[in-house]
Amino acid sequence: MKIGIFDSGIGGLSVLHEAYHQLPEQEFIFYADTEHVPYGLKTKEQIMEYAIEITEFLLGQGVDAIVIACNTATSVAVKELRKRYSLPILGMEPAVKPAVEGTDKKRIMVIATPVTIREDKLKNLLHRVDEDHRVDLLPMPKLVEFAEREEFESEEVREYIYSQFSEYDKDDYSALVLGCTHFNYFKPIYRDFFGPDTHLIDGNFGTIRHLADVLNIPLSSAPDKVVYFEDYHNMLCDTKTTYFFSGKNNSDEKMLKHLCRLHNRLEDVRKIK
């Protein structure tokens, strides 16, 4: 199977990296729309235009299914894309349901982009699953910018995250839901703030499991096997992935080293739950 995965930028690599763990035999086309990142500050009309353009591009690459590895693009465009195209198109939404069902009665914080928080898709999800009104929503748009700069643990990043959380009592929360794929890179700082008893939950695991069900393809028998690349040559040899950046196949050494570092960062933070 050839699977297309797209995001506004490098956040969607966290979904691709999870796919390496669970679906190591599949072929992937990864599309980062770096010319238009961040989507979270764009209009709905712009995001819809980008999503249609990317879908058309991936269809031209012969993909069998598409994963919208972007909560913002999913909230705006997934219904329209499914109407237009016949192949399986999977979206992402903040993992509120597993957070509600899998934690105690303390509060749950969802961090996401402003668009994701404003859109009806998240509001409808909360209406369905948050019967006790335990969920608080917090926009954190600057994290996308930090991630795109590969700036994950600088003092500026830490100050921004801590300042955003400062109005909340960390002891009130049993779970932090990462409602943007870019946000996975910052797990160590979330853990430092909330401590060991607050669960960090993202939608990557469930999305890839759902993809396997839809396509009727087998999951790995060893999903927790370490996926770490010594260098970009190793990364390219060990995975069947083609990378596109706003439609351009950028395979220069600088970019490949960047991608390798990002995958290794995601492997380092994957075990933080």
TORFI-451316 format. One record per residue (C-alpha): residue number from 1; residue in one letter; x, y, z. Coordinates in nm, 4 decimals. Layout:
N
<n->NUM	res->a	x->X	y->Y	z->Z>
...
END
This chain:
273
<n->1	res->m	x->0.0000	y->0.0000	z->0.0000>
<n->2	res->k	x->0.1105	y->0.3564	z->-0.0702>
<n->3	res->i	x->-0.0134	y->0.5946	z->0.1973>
<n->4	res->g	x->-0.0151	y->0.9732	z->0.1697>
<n->5	res->i	x->0.0295	y->1.1769	z->0.4877>
<n->6	res->f	x->0.0106	y->1.5562	z->0.4849>
<n->7	res->d	x->0.0392	y->1.8433	z->0.7283>
<n->8	res->s	x->0.0987	y->2.2154	z->0.7220>
<n->9	res->g	x->0.4602	y->2.1480	z->0.8201>
<n->10	res->i	x->0.6766	y->1.9072	z->1.0149>
<n->11	res->g	x->0.4145	y->1.8257	z->1.2801>
<n->12	res->g	x->0.2774	y->1.5432	z->1.0674>
<n->13	res->l	x->0.6112	y->1.3659	z->1.0952>
<n->14	res->s	x->0.4882	y->1.2526	z->1.4374>
<n->15	res->v	x->0.2106	y->1.0593	z->1.2623>
<n->16	res->l	x->0.4516	y->0.9215	z->1.0039>
<n->17	res->h	x->0.6904	y->0.8177	z->1.2795>
<n->18	res->e	x->0.4128	y->0.6310	z->1.4576>
<n->19	res->a	x->0.3361	y->0.4596	z->1.1266>
<n->20	res->y	x->0.6975	y->0.3425	z->1.1113>
<n->21	res->h	x->0.6355	y->0.1628	z->1.4405>
<n->22	res->q	x->0.3018	y->0.0075	z->1.3525>
<n->23	res->l	x->0.3085	y->-0.0270	z->0.9719>
<n->24	res->p	x->0.6775	y->-0.0741	z->0.8842>
<n->25	res->e	x->0.6112	y->-0.2615	z->0.5595>
<n->26	res->q	x->0.4079	y->0.0119	z->0.3929>
<n->27	res->e	x->0.5196	y->0.2840	z->0.1509>
<n->28	res->f	x->0.4616	y->0.6498	z->0.2421>
<n->29	res->i	x->0.4402	y->0.9850	z->0.0691>
<n->30	res->f	x->0.4844	y->1.2668	z->0.3199>
<n->31	res->y	x->0.3788	y->1.6179	z->0.2188>
<n->32	res->a	x->0.4643	y->1.9198	z->0.4356>
<n->33	res->d	x->0.3021	y->2.2421	z->0.3165>
<n->34	res->t	x->0.5886	y->2.4545	z->0.4437>
<n->35	res->e	x->0.5051	y->2.7492	z->0.2179>
<n->36	res->h	x->0.1779	y->2.8009	z->0.4061>
<n->37	res->v	x->0.2603	y->2.6944	z->0.7625>
<n->38	res->p	x->0.1069	y->2.7650	z->1.0126>
<n->39	res->y	x->-0.2483	y->2.6694	z->0.9152>
<n->40	res->g	x->-0.3743	y->2.7645	z->1.2602>
<n->41	res->l	x->-0.3547	y->3.1345	z->1.1704>
<n->42	res->k	x->-0.5059	y->3.1031	z->0.8203>
<n->43	res->t	x->-0.8681	y->3.1493	z->0.7133>
<n->44	res->k	x->-1.0981	y->2.8516	z->0.6552>
<n->45	res->e	x->-1.1071	y->2.9337	z->0.2845>
<n->46	res->q	x->-0.7288	y->2.9284	z->0.2584>
<n->47	res->i	x->-0.6999	y->2.5989	z->0.4458>
<n->48	res->m	x->-0.9638	y->2.4382	z->0.2243>
<n->49	res->e	x->-0.7775	y->2.5516	z->-0.0867>
<n->50	res->y	x->-0.4487	y->2.4095	z->0.0418>
<n->51	res->a	x->-0.6084	y->2.0781	z->0.1410>
<n->52	res->i	x->-0.7688	y->2.0264	z->-0.2004>
<n->53	res->e	x->-0.4452	y->2.1125	z->-0.3803>
<n->54	res->i	x->-0.2444	y->1.8691	z->-0.1671>
<n->55	res->t	x->-0.5005	y->1.5918	z->-0.2094>
<n->56	res->e	x->-0.4872	y->1.6314	z->-0.5857>
<n->57	res->f	x->-0.1079	y->1.6155	z->-0.5714>
<n->58	res->l	x->-0.1084	y->1.2984	z->-0.3609>
<n->59	res->l	x->-0.3590	y->1.1357	z->-0.5948>
<n->60	res->g	x->-0.1133	y->1.2086	z->-0.8732>
<n->61	res->q	x->0.1465	y->1.0144	z->-0.6756>
<n->62	res->g	x->-0.0795	y->0.7080	z->-0.6781>
<n->63	res->v	x->-0.1629	y->0.6863	z->-0.3085>
<n->64	res->d	x->-0.4202	y->0.4323	z->-0.1869>
<n->65	res->a	x->-0.5249	y->0.6362	z->0.1174>
<n->66	res->i	x->-0.4611	y->0.9768	z->0.2707>
<n->67	res->v	x->-0.4092	y->1.0750	z->0.6337>
<n->68	res->i	x->-0.4625	y->1.4426	z->0.7141>
<n->69	res->a	x->-0.1972	y->1.4618	z->0.9855>
<n->70	res->c	x->-0.3204	y->1.8029	z->1.0938>
<n->71	res->n	x->-0.6030	y->1.8684	z->1.3378>
<n->72	res->t	x->-0.6611	y->2.2135	z->1.1890>
<n->73	res->a	x->-0.6927	y->2.0913	z->0.8293>
<n->74	res->t	x->-0.9125	y->1.8036	z->0.9449>
<n->75	res->s	x->-1.1510	y->2.0359	z->1.1257>
<n->76	res->v	x->-1.1897	y->2.2545	z->0.8166>
<n->77	res->a	x->-1.1616	y->2.0230	z->0.5175>
<n->78	res->v	x->-1.2113	y->1.6523	z->0.5860>
<n->79	res->k	x->-1.5860	y->1.6459	z->0.5084>
<n->80	res->e	x->-1.5384	y->1.8215	z->0.1750>
<n->81	res->l	x->-1.2445	y->1.6020	z->0.0756>
<n->82	res->r	x->-1.4451	y->1.2877	z->0.1466>
<n->83	res->k	x->-1.7264	y->1.4187	z->-0.0731>
<n->84	res->r	x->-1.4902	y->1.4913	z->-0.3624>
<n->85	res->y	x->-1.2690	y->1.1814	z->-0.3595>
<n->86	res->s	x->-1.3411	y->0.8098	z->-0.3369>
<n->87	res->l	x->-1.0284	y->0.6802	z->-0.1653>
<n->88	res->p	x->-1.0094	y->0.6498	z->0.2167>
<n->89	res->i	x->-0.9305	y->0.9871	z->0.3759>
<n->90	res->l	x->-0.8630	y->0.9824	z->0.7485>
<n->91	res->g	x->-0.8494	y->1.2929	z->0.9621>
<n->92	res->m	x->-0.7311	y->1.3671	z->1.3111>
<n->93	res->e	x->-0.9070	y->1.5168	z->1.6074>
<n->94	res->p	x->-0.7874	y->1.5854	z->1.9606>
<n->95	res->a	x->-0.7906	y->1.2586	z->2.1579>
<n->96	res->v	x->-1.0550	y->1.3801	z->2.4012>
<n->97	res->k	x->-1.2495	y->1.0538	z->2.4134>
<n->98	res->p	x->-0.9593	y->0.8358	z->2.5351>
<n->99	res->a	x->-0.8673	y->1.1106	z->2.7816>
<n->100	res->v	x->-1.2195	y->1.1218	z->2.9250>
<n->101	res->e	x->-1.2583	y->0.7437	z->2.9352>
<n->102	res->g	x->-0.9073	y->0.6611	z->3.0531>
<n->103	res->t	x->-0.8527	y->0.9045	z->3.3395>
<n->104	res->d	x->-1.0083	y->0.9883	z->3.6730>
<n->105	res->k	x->-1.2609	y->1.2648	z->3.7320>
<n->106	res->k	x->-1.0047	y->1.5453	z->3.7456>
<n->107	res->r	x->-0.9909	y->1.8018	z->3.4660>
<n->108	res->i	x->-0.8514	y->1.7570	z->3.1158>
<n->109	res->m	x->-0.6656	y->2.0243	z->2.9207>
<n->110	res->v	x->-0.6682	y->2.0284	z->2.5405>
<n->111	res->i	x->-0.4020	y->2.2410	z->2.3721>
<n->112	res->a	x->-0.4528	y->2.3151	z->2.0021>
<n->113	res->t	x->-0.4380	y->2.5847	z->1.7367>
<n->114	res->p	x->-0.6927	y->2.8698	z->1.7413>
<n->115	res->v	x->-0.8701	y->2.7313	z->1.4323>
<n->116	res->t	x->-0.9098	y->2.3841	z->1.5823>
<n->117	res->i	x->-1.0540	y->2.5344	z->1.8987>
<n->118	res->r	x->-1.2972	y->2.7581	z->1.7088>
<n->119	res->e	x->-1.4294	y->2.4977	z->1.4654>
<n->120	res->d	x->-1.7526	y->2.3029	z->1.5186>
<n->121	res->k	x->-1.5754	y->1.9665	z->1.4845>
<n->122	res->l	x->-1.4132	y->1.9978	z->1.8271>
<n->123	res->k	x->-1.7246	y->2.1521	z->1.9804>
<n->124	res->n	x->-1.9328	y->1.8590	z->1.8553>
<n->125	res->l	x->-1.6767	y->1.6113	z->1.9897>
<n->126	res->l	x->-1.6892	y->1.7727	z->2.3336>
<n->127	res->h	x->-2.0691	y->1.7678	z->2.3258>
<n->128	res->r	x->-2.0604	y->1.3917	z->2.2622>
<n->129	res->v	x->-1.7949	y->1.2782	z->2.5090>
<n->130	res->d	x->-1.7416	y->1.5486	z->2.7737>
<n->131	res->e	x->-2.0629	y->1.4921	z->2.9664>
<n->132	res->d	x->-1.9155	y->1.6205	z->3.2935>
<n->133	res->h	x->-1.7649	y->1.9316	z->3.1327>
<n->134	res->r	x->-1.4145	y->1.8427	z->3.2452>
<n->135	res->v	x->-1.2300	y->1.9787	z->2.9413>
<n->136	res->d	x->-1.0526	y->2.3140	z->2.9194>
<n->137	res->l	x->-0.9310	y->2.4450	z->2.5809>
<n->138	res->l	x->-0.6075	y->2.6388	z->2.5450>
<n->139	res->p	x->-0.4715	y->2.7765	z->2.2146>
<n->140	res->m	x->-0.0929	y->2.7601	z->2.1824>
<n->141	res->p	x->-0.0169	y->2.8820	z->1.8275>
<n->142	res->k	x->0.3462	y->2.9760	z->1.8871>
<n->143	res->l	x->0.4410	y->2.6117	z->1.9411>
<n->144	res->v	x->0.3969	y->2.5521	z->1.5681>
<n->145	res->e	x->0.6467	y->2.8285	z->1.4934>
<n->146	res->f	x->0.8951	y->2.6907	z->1.7464>
<n->147	res->a	x->0.8631	y->2.3399	z->1.6030>
<n->148	res->e	x->0.9201	y->2.4596	z->1.2482>
<n->149	res->r	x->1.2430	y->2.6243	z->1.3679>
<n->150	res->e	x->1.3475	y->2.2974	z->1.5375>
<n->151	res->e	x->1.3472	y->2.4854	z->1.8670>
<n->152	res->f	x->1.2173	y->2.2428	z->2.1268>
<n->153	res->e	x->1.3770	y->2.3127	z->2.4650>
<n->154	res->s	x->1.5119	y->2.6667	z->2.4545>
<n->155	res->e	x->1.4474	y->2.9055	z->2.7391>
<n->156	res->e	x->1.2060	y->3.1002	z->2.5167>
<n->157	res->v	x->1.0042	y->2.7839	z->2.4473>
<n->158	res->r	x->0.9938	y->2.6901	z->2.8139>
<n->159	res->e	x->0.8872	y->3.0407	z->2.9159>
<n->160	res->y	x->0.6095	y->3.0414	z->2.6560>
<n->161	res->i	x->0.4691	y->2.7040	z->2.7621>
<n->162	res->y	x->0.4891	y->2.7837	z->3.1328>
<n->163	res->s	x->0.3279	y->3.1252	z->3.0806>
<n->164	res->q	x->0.0370	y->2.9692	z->2.8879>
<n->165	res->f	x->-0.0195	y->2.7138	z->3.1646>
<n->166	res->s	x->0.0307	y->2.9631	z->3.4472>
<n->167	res->e	x->-0.3394	y->3.0533	z->3.4829>
<n->168	res->y	x->-0.4246	y->2.6910	z->3.5603>
<n->169	res->d	x->-0.3583	y->2.4795	z->3.8661>
<n->170	res->k	x->-0.1587	y->2.1830	z->3.7385>
<n->171	res->d	x->-0.2829	y->1.9668	z->4.0261>
<n->172	res->d	x->-0.6366	y->1.9888	z->3.8848>
<n->173	res->y	x->-0.5482	y->1.7929	z->3.5685>
<n->174	res->s	x->-0.5338	y->1.4214	z->3.5022>
<n->175	res->a	x->-0.4562	y->1.4566	z->3.1285>
<n->176	res->l	x->-0.3068	y->1.6932	z->2.8740>
<n->177	res->v	x->-0.4352	y->1.6280	z->2.5211>
<n->178	res->l	x->-0.2062	y->1.7368	z->2.2381>
<n->179	res->g	x->-0.4480	y->1.8681	z->1.9763>
<n->180	res->c	x->-0.1847	y->1.9526	z->1.7149>
<n->181	res->t	x->0.0733	y->1.7155	z->1.5692>
<n->182	res->h	x->0.3417	y->1.9830	z->1.6062>
<n->183	res->f	x->0.2961	y->1.9715	z->1.9824>
<n->184	res->n	x->0.4489	y->1.6248	z->2.0291>
<n->185	res->y	x->0.8031	y->1.7592	z->2.0092>
<n->186	res->f	x->0.7611	y->1.9444	z->2.3392>
<n->187	res->k	x->0.6617	y->1.6551	z->2.5644>
<n->188	res->p	x->0.9585	y->1.6896	z->2.8044>
<n->189	res->i	x->0.8524	y->2.0429	z->2.8993>
<n->190	res->y	x->0.4899	y->1.9406	z->2.9527>
<n->191	res->r	x->0.6106	y->1.6621	z->3.1772>
<n->192	res->d	x->0.8330	y->1.9023	z->3.3719>
<n->193	res->f	x->0.5363	y->2.1341	z->3.4316>
<n->194	res->f	x->0.2646	y->1.8823	z->3.5156>
<n->195	res->g	x->0.4766	y->1.6158	z->3.6831>
<n->196	res->p	x->0.4517	y->1.2380	z->3.6466>
<n->197	res->d	x->0.0822	y->1.1892	z->3.7287>
<n->198	res->t	x->-0.0733	y->1.3783	z->3.4354>
<n->199	res->h	x->-0.1163	y->1.1683	z->3.1201>
<n->200	res->l	x->0.0080	y->1.3141	z->2.7909>
<n->201	res->i	x->-0.2247	y->1.1954	z->2.5134>
<n->202	res->d	x->-0.2064	y->1.2456	z->2.1371>
<n->203	res->g	x->-0.4065	y->1.1017	z->1.8490>
<n->204	res->n	x->-0.1229	y->0.9404	z->1.6531>
<n->205	res->f	x->-0.1520	y->0.5879	z->1.7908>
<n->206	res->g	x->-0.5277	y->0.5685	z->1.7361>
<n->207	res->t	x->-0.5086	y->0.7241	z->1.3900>
<n->208	res->i	x->-0.2585	y->0.4684	z->1.2606>
<n->209	res->r	x->-0.4530	y->0.1806	z->1.4173>
<n->210	res->h	x->-0.7685	y->0.3072	z->1.2458>
<n->211	res->l	x->-0.5799	y->0.3367	z->0.9161>
<n->212	res->a	x->-0.4729	y->-0.0276	z->0.9417>
<n->213	res->d	x->-0.8349	y->-0.1318	z->1.0047>
<n->214	res->v	x->-0.9664	y->0.0695	z->0.7090>
<n->215	res->l	x->-0.7045	y->-0.0701	z->0.4691>
<n->216	res->n	x->-0.7107	y->-0.4200	z->0.6208>
<n->217	res->i	x->-0.3332	y->-0.4293	z->0.6560>
<n->218	res->p	x->-0.1416	y->-0.6010	z->0.9359>
<n->219	res->l	x->0.0093	y->-0.4160	z->1.2288>
<n->220	res->s	x->0.3641	y->-0.4774	z->1.3425>
<n->221	res->s	x->0.4155	y->-0.7564	z->1.5938>
<n->222	res->a	x->0.6785	y->-0.5373	z->1.7640>
<n->223	res->p	x->0.5377	y->-0.1826	z->1.7625>
<n->224	res->d	x->0.7707	y->-0.0637	z->2.0392>
<n->225	res->k	x->1.0884	y->-0.1603	z->1.8592>
<n->226	res->v	x->1.3183	y->0.1425	z->1.8559>
<n->227	res->v	x->1.3066	y->0.3419	z->1.5323>
<n->228	res->y	x->1.6202	y->0.5535	z->1.5487>
<n->229	res->f	x->1.8367	y->0.6650	z->1.2579>
<n->230	res->e	x->2.2141	y->0.7024	z->1.2858>
<n->231	res->d	x->2.2157	y->0.9400	z->0.9875>
<n->232	res->y	x->1.9956	y->1.0369	z->0.6961>
<n->233	res->h	x->2.1401	y->0.7610	z->0.4774>
<n->234	res->n	x->2.0186	y->0.5144	z->0.7386>
<n->235	res->m	x->1.6789	y->0.6886	z->0.7459>
<n->236	res->l	x->1.6327	y->0.6616	z->0.3710>
<n->237	res->c	x->1.7460	y->0.2992	z->0.3582>
<n->238	res->d	x->1.5248	y->0.1851	z->0.6467>
<n->239	res->t	x->1.1999	y->0.3504	z->0.5321>
<n->240	res->k	x->1.0055	y->0.3586	z->0.2083>
<n->241	res->t	x->0.9200	y->0.7274	z->0.2235>
<n->242	res->t	x->0.9263	y->1.0115	z->-0.0277>
<n->243	res->y	x->0.9155	y->1.3642	z->0.1128>
<n->244	res->f	x->0.7585	y->1.6654	z->-0.0567>
<n->245	res->f	x->0.7594	y->2.0233	z->0.0646>
<n->246	res->s	x->0.4721	y->2.2217	z->-0.0886>
<n->247	res->g	x->0.4948	y->2.0005	z->-0.3953>
<n->248	res->k	x->0.8735	y->2.0031	z->-0.4265>
<n->249	res->n	x->1.0847	y->1.6925	z->-0.3662>
<n->250	res->n	x->1.3613	y->1.8544	z->-0.1631>
<n->251	res->s	x->1.6261	y->1.5913	z->-0.1021>
<n->252	res->d	x->1.9329	y->1.8079	z->-0.0393>
<n->253	res->e	x->2.1651	y->1.7056	z->0.2422>
<n->254	res->k	x->2.0645	y->1.9895	z->0.4766>
<n->255	res->m	x->1.6952	y->1.8995	z->0.4567>
<n->256	res->l	x->1.7590	y->1.5274	z->0.4961>
<n->257	res->k	x->1.9693	y->1.5891	z->0.8074>
<n->258	res->h	x->1.6853	y->1.8063	z->0.9415>
<n->259	res->l	x->1.4314	y->1.5275	z->0.8840>
<n->260	res->c	x->1.6604	y->1.2729	z->1.0471>
<n->261	res->r	x->1.6963	y->1.4876	z->1.3588>
<n->262	res->l	x->1.3201	y->1.5353	z->1.3761>
<n->263	res->h	x->1.2509	y->1.1622	z->1.3546>
<n->264	res->n	x->1.5068	y->1.0936	z->1.6256>
<n->265	res->r	x->1.3521	y->1.3621	z->1.8454>
<n->266	res->l	x->1.0128	y->1.1967	z->1.7990>
<n->267	res->e	x->1.1604	y->0.8613	z->1.8959>
<n->268	res->d	x->1.3080	y->1.0160	z->2.2103>
<n->269	res->v	x->0.9746	y->1.1683	z->2.3187>
<n->270	res->r	x->0.7504	y->0.8798	z->2.2086>
<n->271	res->k	x->0.7962	y->0.6988	z->2.5395>
<n->272	res->i	x->0.6742	y->1.0023	z->2.7384>
<n->273	res->k	x->0.3069	y->0.9322	z->2.8106>
END
